[in-house]
Amino acid sequence: MKRLLFAILVCVGIQVYGNPVDELLERIDAGASKKFETELWKSERDFFELDQQGQKVVVRGNTWVNIASGVNWYLKYYAGIHLTWNQMQAKLPAVLPPVAKKERHETDLALRYAFNYCTFSYSMAFWDWQRWEQEIDWLALHGVNLPLAIVGEECVWRNMLLRLGYSEEEVGKFIAGPAFLAWWEMNNLEGWGGPLPCSWYQRQEKLQKQILKRMRQLDMHPVLPGYSGMVPHDAKERLGLNVADAGLWNGFQRPANLLPTDPRFAEIAKLYYDELTCLYGKADYYSMDPFHESSDDASIDYAHAGEAMMQAMKRVNPTAVWVIQGWTENPRPAMIDGMKQGDLLVLDLFSECRPMFGAPSIWKREQGYKQHHWLFCLLENFGANVGLHGRMDQLLDNFYLNEDLRVKSEEFATALPTSAAANSSLFTLHSSLKKGIGFTMEGSENNPVMFELMSELPWRPEKFTKEEWIRNYVKARYGADDPAIQQAWQILSQTIYNCPAGNNQQGPHESIFCGRPGLNNFQASSWSKMKNYYDPASTLEAARLMNSVAGKYRGNNNFEYDLVDVTRQALADQARLQYQRTIADYKAFARREFDGDARRFLDMLLMQDRLLGTRPEFRLGRWTQAAAACGSTPEERKLYEWNARVQITTWGNRYCADTGGLRDYAHKEWQGLLKDFYYVRWKTYLDALAAQMEAQTKPERDLLGGGPNANKTASELFQMALPQEVKVDWYAIEEPWTLRQNVYSAEPEGSPVDVAKQAMSLLE
């Protein structure tokens, strides 16, 4: 059979490598490929099929990615093996459970995209090839065939700018550091975190070539970064170009936009694509997000700009497709309305919450993306923040809404008034233009349940309930069907994983530990838009149920990861209540109660640090060590670790952190960061409140006797009588930590089961 398939593939002109799925299986478990028979079949529709041949499981599909999806489906629902970020290897049974009846899944949603520009900085900034190899395996197993691939884009720009006459020093002032490259690539900032040493460019070029080679072997279509007109902000003076000044982004100087009317636009675009193609080859898809997070500019002809960008891309590959993010004001209708269908693919970036098409939404566009193809995307996470979170009902409702309404609109369109029929036809058109799905998270390696659910939607034509899906997920994830764990997950799916429509918060419910302290702490970052939607008693009950059976699952990797994560969430939620009690004590001037409650809050924070230290995924050292490992000299290691520390704390300099509001956007509940950064802030603040209360118990000297308040006015004395918020220069406390180079270990310490039990005892 394999010989026949090989002949068929050669006949139809498909390049044949060693079977990439067999190689993937070997990375999962040595010898695993001998237990499967993988068959590549030609088909107009994407499919995978599970079958049995003797003792071997047969997986068929029309692409290697679809075959990998079939392997993943089999492992989950037949073998009880769940592979995800915290577990990409597993021990397979000597004899695999048989496929008693042939099972086939098909889909018309042929495009499955992955990544947000932000993912490459918040999660991937310091990944090496070993980590990237695991990620590409994850992509294949979850059906992704259209991954964004922007590693090493800085190498293209360096070569291009040098050819334009910029010096190495000037290039260094323009290109950002490794932890901030995403926002440079999105035209948000220049130079922050740099300059990059030459060795960085060499490293990233080699890494991108390895990534692209593996993606292409698996039949993926890497989406390379295209040219959208970005130039250094001094390009007008430096190169005599006609540019639009993009101003500031949260305090950072933005690059300028080269106007499409400039006679050198085509020349510079060609120079960019020449360098890109020379390094990484041509692509079928190019990503461009011009005018990202910016106000409309009257000096820009958006239609002309879009046309110029499209033409520059088409000169490289006439059949290439422009991939653009649907985010806030983008894509501007004026820029894309005149483009041909099929030339543009829009990522509806936040479909589970703020879709621009279909379900009601604060971002809804009545005409959607008009004639253009689009993908239904799951954003899920912002800033790679740690926290349980999901919108299960919204995700299912919004995804299947398109299919349901398309059928209804076709049935009733002829009976509707003209205007209603037109709207119905428009909806039908847009539903048919949905070409797939996308994972567009800002940070990965979190909430695997949501990404597992999303990955299955294209293969499940009929709508289902989250309750029935969760039951099977639990069995697959732990290889067991435990009533207590099932109950815990049903609670979670009804509460914290079911953020309702109308709640527009960005990502997880942020931990009280991670925000700068104050009397009215709620959200940690500036833009989270948090709003309470679940009772903290629910996560506590889920944690109790998980802990009640934890002894039976000691050593079960997926269980121990989830045990720590669920217990962490319960502890964070209960700490929010503890914070409220502590502040109430302060406002009531209950000194003894304040001291006890403040001490308990800090104890909870330190317990969180210990708990998270039992898993490598939640340790600061995993991040900082990966950063330092990218360097080949002490200076390079220092620069990269500084990048890593700044991104997860202040994000920018004093102005950008405080006035720009970027501080704590990428906060993390991580071991090491909790103890050495967040604890220091909270201890400073609570000690200051205690000192203020102590001072207020001491009588002032007689005002007429020359005391410190003797010369104050009546108005000033009145203000003194009001409650006073403690003022702390937080940046002055935070910045020194970003400059340190103390070593944090990436190795876990202690038993997740034992420490989770201790954490629960603190909550009783």
N, C-alpha and C positions, 0 to 999 in steps of 0.2 A: 504493500500500500504506500509506504513512504517513497519507494522508488518511482511509482506511478505518479504520485503527487509532484515529485521533483521534476519529472518530465513535463507535466502540465505547466508548472510554474515557468520553466525555461521557455516552453512554447509560447506562453502569453507575454513573455518579456519581463517577468518579475525577477529582480536581482535576488539571488539566493545566498543568504549567509548561513552560518551554522544556526540551527533552530534557536532563536532567541528566547523562546518560552522554556525550552529545555534548560537553557543556561540559567534562567530566572528560577526555575524549580530547584536547581542544584544550589543556588544561593539560599533558598529557603531551608533545604535539608539535603545533605549529601546523599545521593542515590535516589532522590525523589523523582527525577525524570524517567527512571526505569519503571515507575509505577503508573505512568500515564502514557497514552498515545495521543499526540496532538496532530490534527489534520487541518490543513489550510485549504479551504474550498472557495471557489468563486461564487459571488452572490451580489445581486443588485441592492439588496437590503442588508444592513448590518445584522449579524446574528452570532449567537454561540449555541452550541448543542452539547449536551452531556449524554454519554452512552456507555455501554460496557462491552468489553471484548476479553473473554477469559477473566483473568484476575486484574487486568488493566482497565483503568478508567479512560474512556475516550472523550476528548474535548475537541470539538470542531468549531471553526469560525472562519469568517472571510478576511480577517486581518489578524496579525499577531496580537494586537491589543485586545481584540474581541475574544481571542482564545484565552488570553491571560484573564480577562473578565470571567470567562467560564470556569477557569481554574479556581479563581477566588470564590465564585458562587458555590462550586463543589466543596471547597475546603470549609466554608461557613456552614452550609446547610446539609452536608452529608458527613463530614469528618469532625465537625465541632471545633474548627480551628479558625481563629480570627486574627488576620494579619493587619497590623496598622502601625503607626509611628512608634509606639512603645514596644512593639513586638513584630519584627519582620522576619524572624526565623522561628521554626517550630519543628518538633519531632513528629513525623508522620507515622501512622501505624505500619507495621510490617506488611500487612495486607489491607488495602484501602476498603472502606465500606462500599459495597457495590451500588451501581445505579440500576435499580430494579426496572425502571421504565424510562425510556428515552425522554429527555426534557430539553425543550428548545425555547429560546427567547430571541425575539426580533425587535428592531426599532427603526423608525424613520429619523430619529434624532442622531444623525451621523457625526455631529461635531460635539466633542466633549473637551472643554477648555479647562486650563488650570493656571492659577496664580494672578495675583495683583502685583503691580510694581512694588508696593510696600512689602510684600512677602520676601522679596530679595534682600531687604535690609533688616526688617524686624525678625526674621527667622533664619535667613540663609547667608547673612553677611560674611560669615567666616567658615562656611562649609568647605570641606575638602572633597576629593573624588569619592572616597569611601562613603561619605554621607550622601552625596549626590546619587551614587549608584543605588542606594537604598530608596531614595525618593523616586527615582525613575521606575524602580520596581513597583513602588506604591502606586504611581500613576497608571502603569499598565494594568495592574490588578484591579484598579477602580475605573477602568475604561477610558482614561484620558488619552486622546490622540491629537490634541491641539494645545501643547504647553507653551506658555510664554517662556522665551529663552533669552534673557538679557544679560547674563553673566558676561563680563568682558566688553561691554559696550564702551567703557571708558578707554579701552585700547583703540577702538575705532576713532574716537574723538581726539585722543592724543595725536595719533598719526595725521588726522585731518588738520588739526590746528597747527601742527609743526609745518605742514605743507603750505598753510596760509601765512606763515611768517611769524607765528607766536613762538616765544622762547620756552624752554622747559620750565623756567620759573613762572612765566605767565600761565602756562597750562596748569601748573600746580595750584595757582590761585583760582582757577576756574572749576576744575573737577573736584568733587567732594571726596571726603574720606569714606572708607568702606562701610561704615554703619549709616551713611547718609546719602549713598549713591542714588537711591530710589527717588528722592525728592529733587536731586539735581537732574535726573533723567526726565522727571515730570515738569521741568522748567520752574521749579519752586525756589531754588537757592543756588548759590555758587560757592565753591571752595570750602565750606564748613567741614571740618574733620580732616582736611588735607594738610600739606600736599602729599600725594602718594609717591612712594619711592619707585624707581624703575623695576625693582624686583616684583612689585605688586602686579604691574602690567604683564610681566612675563608669566606669573602664576595664573592670572585670570585668563589669559589667552589660551594657555594649555588646558585649563580646566573647561573652558567653554567648548573647545574642540572635542574633548572627551564626552561631554554632555550631549552635544549634537550628534556625534557618531552613534551613541547608544540609542538616543531617541529615534534616529532614522532607521536603525536596525529593527526597531520594534514597530515600524510603519507609522510612527508619529510624524506630524507636520509641525516642527518648531516654528514659533512665531518670533521672528527677529525684530529688533527695534528699527523703525523707519525714521525718515527725516521730516520733521514738522516745522522747521524754520528757526529753531533755537540757535542763538549765537551769544557769545559773551556780551555782557551789558555795555562794554566799551567798544563794541564792533563799529559803531558809527564813527568814532574818532580814530580807532585803530585801523579799520579797513575801508572807511568811507562808505559804509553800507547804509541803506535807508531802513531804519528799524523803528519799531514801536517799543517804547520803554514800558516794561511790565511792572515797574515799581517794586514794592516790598511784599513779601509773604511772611506774615507773622514775625516781622522784624528783620528777616533776611533779604539781602539784595537778590532780586530775581534776574536771570538771564533775559536778554532782549529777544523780541520776535522779529526776524527778518521779514519785511513786507514782501508779498508775492509780486508786487509791481517793480521791485528792484531788479534791474537787468541781470544781476549776478545770482539771483535766486536759483535758477536752473544749474548754473555752474557749481555753486556750493553744494546743492543737493547731490549733484553727480559725484562730486569729490567725496562726499560722505558715503554714498552707496558703493563707490569704487573701493574705498577702504574696507567697508563692511564685507563686501563680496570677496575681496582678496583674503580676508582673515577667515571668514566663516561660510562662504558660499552663498548661493541664492536661496530664497525662501518662497514658499507659496503664499505665505501670510506675513504681513508686516504690521507692527503695532505703532500707532501714533495717537497721542492725546494732546493736540494743540490747545493752547489757551486754557489749560487746566486750572480750576479754582481761581478764575480771574473775572473781573467785571467786564462788561462789554466795552469795547474801545472803538470810538467813532472813526479813528484813523485806519482801521482794518476793514478791508472788503472781505468778509468771511467767505462768500461764495468763490471769489477769485483765489483766496488762500487755499480753500479745499481743493479747487481745481489744480492749482500749482503743485500741491503735495501729491495728489493722485497721479498727475502726469509724471512727476519725478519717480514715483514708485513703479509705474507701468513701464518706464523706460528700462528698468532693470529686469522685470518679468511681466510681460503683457497680460498674463493670466493671474497675477497676484491679487490678493484680497487685502484691503485695509481693515484692520481690527481696531475698533475704537471703544473706549469705556463710556457707558451711559452713567454719568455721575454729575449731580447738581445741574449746571447749565449746559453741560456737554452731552451729546454732540449738538451744537447749535443748528437749528433747522436751516438757517440761512447758508450754512456751510455745506450741508449734505443733501438738500432738497433736489438739486440739479444733477446728482450723481445717478449712474445707472444701477439698476437692481443687479446684485451679484458682485458688485465691486466693493461693497462695504459690509462689514459684519459688526453689529453693535452688541456689546456686552451689557445687558441690563443688570448692572452690577449688584444691586441690592433687592433682588426679586422677592425674597421672602419677607420683606418689610416695606420697602418703598419702591415698588415696581413703577416704571414709567409707562407700562402698558398692561391692560387687563384689570386686575383688582383695584379697588379704591386705594388711593395713596396720596400723600402730600406732594409727591413728585409726578403724579399721573399726567400723561400727555394724551389729550383726547384722540389725537390721530396717531399715537404711538410713534413708531419710527418710519411710518408711511411705507414706501416701497422696499425698504431695506430688510435684509435678513438679520435676525437677532438671536441671542442665546439667553435662556433663563438661568440666572446665576445665584449662587449662595454666597453671601459675604461673611456672615456669622461672627467674625472676629475682627476687632480693631486694635491696633497697637500690639498685637500678640499678648494681650492681657490674659492673665490666668483667671479662670472662673467657669463654672458650669453655666451653660446658656444655650438656648435654642428656641425656635419658633415652629415646633412640629406641625401643629394644625395649620398655621399660616403657610408653611412651606407646601404642604399637601394641597391645601385649598387653592393657592395661587397657581401651582403647577398644573393641576387638573382642570382648573377653571377654563383655560384656553381650549382644551379638548371638548369639555362639556358644552360650552357656549357655541363652539364652532358647529357641533351637530345640531343644536337647537336652532341656531341662526339659519342653517341651511334648510331645516324643516319648515320654518315659519316665515322666511323672508318674503315669499310671494304674497302672504296674507297681510303684510304690514303696510302702513302708509309709506309714501315714497321716501320721506326723510328717515323714517325708522329703518326701512329696507336698506337705504344707503349706509346707515350706521352699522346694520347687521352685516352687510357685505364687507364693510371696512374691517369689522372684527374678524370675519372669516378670513379675509386676506392676511391680516396680521397674525392670526393663529397659524396659518399655513406657512408663514415666513419664519416661525420659530424653528430653528435648525438644530437645536441641541441645548446643552446645559454647560454651566461653568462653575468651577470652584474659584471664587475671587476673594478669599480671605486675606486680610492684612497680615495675619500671622498664622502659621500652621502649628502642628503638634499639639492640638488641644481639641476637646470635645469630639473624639472619634465617632461617637454615635451619630452626630449630625451629618458628617461627611459620608458615613456608610449609608445612611438613609438617602442622601442626595444621589449617590452613585448608582443606586438601584432604580431610581425613578424612570430613566429611559427604557428600562427592560421590563417595566410593569405597566401595561397599558390600562389596567383597571384600577380605579382609586381604591385604597384600602385605609384602614384605621391605624393610628399610631399604636394603639393597644395591642392589636394582633401582631404588628411588626416587631414591637419591643419584645414580646414573648420569644420570638425566634431569634432575635438579636442576642438576648441574654444567653440562650442555649449555645449559640455560636461563639460568643465572646469568651465564655468560661468553660465550654465543653461539658456543661452540667445544667440541669433544670431544677434549681433549688428554689423552693417556695418563698423563703425569706428574701432572696435576692430578687426574685420576680416581683415581689411586693414592693421592695425598695425602688425598683426601676419604674414600676407603674406610678408610684408617688412622684418620682422625678419627672416622668413624662407628662403628668398632669399639672405640674407646678413650674419649677424652674426651667424645664425644657419646653414650656408652652407659653412663652411670652405672647400676649394677645395682640390682635389687630388694634391699632390706635396708639400702642406704645412704640415710640420711635427711638428708643435708646440704642446707642451704638455699642454692641458687644455686651459682655457679661456684666452682671451686677458687681460693681467694683468693690473691692475689699476696703473696709474702714481703715485697715492698717496702712494702706498705701497712699493716702492723701495727706497733704500738709495739714497739720492739726489746726483746729479752730473750735469755736463754740457751736458752730452749725455745720459740722462735717456731714456730707452726704456722698457726692461723687468725688472720685480722686482726680480725674482729668477734666479739662475745660469743656470738651464737646460730647461727653458721653450721653447727655440727655436722659439720665437715669430716672426711672419712675418705678415705685414699688409695684410688683405684680404677683408676688407669691409670699406666703406666710413662712417666716424663718423656721417655724416648727416643722415644716415639711422636710427640709433638708436635714434637720436634726433627727427626725424619725427614720429617714432613709439611711443615715449614717448608723443609727442604732441597729437597724436590721442587718446592714452589711457587717457590722462588727460582731453581731450575735452569732454569725456562722463563720467568722474569719479563720478560726482555727482549722476548719476542714479544708480551707483553700490556701493554706500556707504554701508558698512556692509557686502558686499559679500566677504567672506574670501579669496577665490582664486583670485578674482579680485584685492583686496587690496594688497595681497602678490605680484602679478605680476606687479601691478602699481608701487610699491616701487622698485622692482627689475629692471624693464625696465627704470624707471626714474633714478635710481642709475647708470645704465650702460651709459645712455646718459650723465649724469653729469660727470662720469669718462672719457668718450671719449672726451667731450668738455674741460675738465681740461687738457688733454694731449695737445690739441691745445693751451690752455692758457699757459701751461708750455713752449711751443716752442716760443710763443711771448715774454715771460718773459726773456728767455735765449737770444733771438735775441736782446732785449733791452740792456742786459748786454754786449753782444759782440759789439754792436754799440755804447756803452757808452752813451746811452740815459737815463740819470738819472731820469728825471721826469716820463718818460714812464715806466721805470723799477719799480719805487716805486708803481705806480698805478696798473701795471700788476701783480706784486708780491702780492700786497694786495688782488687783485681779486682772484688769485689762492688760497690763504689761506682761503678766504671767501668761495670759492667753496668746499674746504676740510671740513670746519666746517659745511657747509650746508649738505654735505653728511652724516656727523655724526648725524645731527638732523633728516634727512630723515630716515636713517636706524634705529634710535631709536624708530620709530613708530611701528616696528614689532619685536616680541621676537626672531624670527629666525636670525635676524641680529644684535643682541645685545651681546657684549662681556660677560655681566653678566650671560647669559644662560650657557656659557662654564665654567667660573670661579666658579659660584655657584654650578654647578654640580660637579666640581672637589672637592671643599671644603666639599660638603655634603657627600663625600665618607669617610671622616675622622671621627674618634670618639674622638680624642683628639686635642688640639691646634697644637701639633707638626705634627700630621698626616695631618691636614687640610692645614698647611703651606707647607708641602712637596708636596701635590697633586696640590695645586694652583700654586706653583712654576713650577711644571711639565707643567701645562696648559699654563702658561705665556711663558715659554721658548720655547715650541714647536712652537708657532705661531709667534715667533720673531727671536731670535738668533739661535734657534734649538739646538746648541751645545755650548761648551765653546769657548773662543776667537779663538783658533786655528781652531777648526772645523767650526766655523761660518765664519771666514774670509778666511783662507787658504783652508779649506775643501769646502767652498762655500755653506754651508747649510743654512746660514742666509736667512730669508724671504722666504724659500721654501714653508712654510705653511702659508704665509701671508693671512690676512683676511680683507676685507672691512666690519668692524663691528663697530657699535656705541661704543664709549668708547676707543677702540683701535685707531681709527682715531684721536680723539681729544687729547688723552694723550700720544700717542706714535708716530704716523706718523706726526702729526702736529708739535710736538717738533722737529723732525728731519728737516722738511722743513723750519720751522721758523728759526732754527739755521743756516741753509745753506743760505737762502735768506738774512738774516741779515748779514752774513759773506760776501756775494757778495756785498751788499750795502756798508759795511764798507771798503771793498777793493776799490770800486769805489771812495768813499769819500777820502781815503788816497791818491789815485792817482791824486787828484785835488790839493793837497798841494805841493808847491815847496820844494825840498830838500835843505838843507843848502849847501853852496859852498863846493865842494869836497876838495878843498885845505884848507878849513877853519876848518877841523877837524870834519866834519859831519859824520853820521853813515856809509856812504859808501866810506869814504875817502881811506880806505885801500883795497878796492875790486879791483880785477884784471879786465882787459878789458873783458875777457870771462865772468866773473861773472856779470859785468854790462850789457853785451849783453843779458844774460839770464834774467836779471831783466826786460829788455825791452819787453820781450815776454809775452803773456797772461799767467797768473798764475792761475791754478786750486786751489780752496780752499781745504785745507786738514783738515779733521775732524776725530778724533778718534771716529767712530760711535759706536763701541762696548762699549766704556766707557760711552756713553750716554744711550745705550740700556739696558745694564745689570742692572743698578739700578731699572728700571721699573719691571724687572722680579722678583726682591726681595721684592717688595712692597706687601702689603696685603689690600690696600684700596678696599672698597666694590663697586662692579658694580652691579647695579640692572638688573634683568632679565625682569622686567615688562615694557611693551611698554609705551611710552609717546607721546601724541599728536595724531592727526588724520592723517592716511596715505594720505587721499585725500587732506586735507588742506596743509600739509607740502610738498607733491609732487607738488602742485600748486605753492607754494613759491619757490621751487627749480627750477621749469621751468621759473619763472619770473627772476631768476638770470641769466638764459641762453639767455634771449631775448635781 
